[in-house]
Amino acid sequence: MLGLMQDWPLLMHKVVDHAAIQHPGREIISRSVEGPFHRTNYHEVRHRALRVAQRLERDGIRLGDRVATLAWNTWRHVEAWYGITGIGAIYHTVNPRLFPDQIAWILNHAASRVLMLDLTFIPLIQQLAPKLEHIERFIILTDGAHLPETGLRNAVAYEDWLAEADGDFAWMSFDEKTAAGLCYTSGTTGDPKGVLYSHRSNILHALAANQVDCLGLGVADRVMPVVPMFHANGWSLPISAPMAGATLILPGAKLDGASVHEIITAAGVNFSAAVPTVWMMLLQHMEATGTRIDTLKRVVIGGSACPAAITKTYQEKYGVRVIHAWGMTEMSPVGTTYQRKPEILGLDPEAALALQAKQGCPPFTVEMKITDDAGKDLPWSGEVFGRLKVRGPAITRNYFRREDEAVLDADGFFDTGDVATIDTNGFMEVTDRSKDVIKSGGEWISSIALENAAVGYPGVAEAAVVAMHDPKWDERPLMILVMKPGAAAPDLAAMNAFLADKVAKWWLPDDLVVVDEIPHTATGKILKTKLREAFKDHRPKG
Ligand code: ADP
């Protein structure tokens, strides 16, 4: 027997409708790509999204078509997401930090028919345009006054294009399982893989993220996703913020410490989210200028492990609560967050900080387990490492246009490629990506644990640990450091003395080198493949 409740499909437009009806005047403040701050509200954004939908329809864009965006976080990008999905087309976010050839590959693989791009990316796209097989029209996210001569096929300024639609249009209705968004993983190994979100998965994920012990946005929050919308669905904030009726603040193209500080202060941001590098740059800026960020109350730090030193400084010096989060493109993306469970309250400050360095606990809708290589479940002891696997309604079951490749185990779990422990209170800790773990004499050493500890050494700006070949142990850790300007670098003995009470003795690095810069992936993670390549012949001296 079926229940007798209404069919109310979980569609993206319901979110912007709700925000516009319940919170019409709530602001969306952006740093525009043209320069000045721009202010609008949910009422206006909904109306403009309807015009986007109407205008795309007139251009012949239909259910299931891909409309790509190569854009920073601004109000135009947000209204584009809702407009595109409002006719059942699919927003396809493209990460501009990928190699140009990868960008062309992704746009061709997705067969996106339209590309909406910010002014910033015109030179890149001019270079790639001859290779883009499916793009019929380039829409530049600006007004006519700022549109340069581009030579791109059917190029038009977004505002001129939009002006041809009046918004007298009704959202289209379709099955909630219809595809809504497409985001490719960065493909540090092999071709990038397309993750295809549905309306239903986006809505369920945003509801889950809005649980109070997850990201928990509320109507009084002033939320700034520094994490770009092209990185893993913008961590769902362009959906969960309007769902909650929160004020949305969008940082545009400027993500350096000074610019992030400026917009936090100018717009009174109290909640923000970004990868650790952004928070490190902001700290360096504040330390160098003696400034503060007093409106900021909560920050989500994820995408890479957040070192305890950063958490401690934000919490103790700046009064900002750090929510360490883990997730991935394939998970929409939020998988776990630090949760203040009653079981763990009352820990001494050191132990509490160590617990916050773990990636945390899943919200309702995410199930997880750890297994050995044979797929056998491993205990939640906090000690045993295993492959971390997840399942839930906002987690990938297949990659786009690779539907014949099975990616789930027999019980429907997706292998995250991460290696983790889970403790008795359910806190998961990523010890490594499976390909980065250091296998020393058959035992595993966590490169992340070493990196996090090393960042606590005075003057260290960033640390990376990779395996170097060892004839006896097979692999041993090599530590690579970047120092803060003017700071003296430790030698191996000094670093190991510092690490001695933080990690097992046999984990201590066998060598240490100092470099000017550590390479990063397009999503801000340490590019271990490149480091391994650069140091493949490195052997400890003596
Ligand atoms: P990409 O692989 O394209 O850079 P993702 O954001 O999908 O983008 O990467 C997901 C991976 O990032 C996870 O599988 C995990 O290895 C890593 N990651 C994300 N958050 C954390 C975190 N808080 N701590 C450690 N690793 C993390």
Boltz pocket constraint, residues with backbone or C-beta under 6 A from the ligand:
constraints:
  - pocket:
      binder: B
      contacts: [[A, 184], [A, 185], [A, 186], [A, 187], [A, 232], [A, 301], [A, 302], [A, 303], [A, 304], [A, 305], [A, 306], [A, 324], [A, 325], [A, 326], [A, 327], [A, 328], [A, 329], [A, 330], [A, 333], [A, 359], [A, 416], [A, 417], [A, 418], [A, 430], [A, 432], [A, 433], [A, 521], [A, 523], [A, 525]]
      max_distance: 6.0
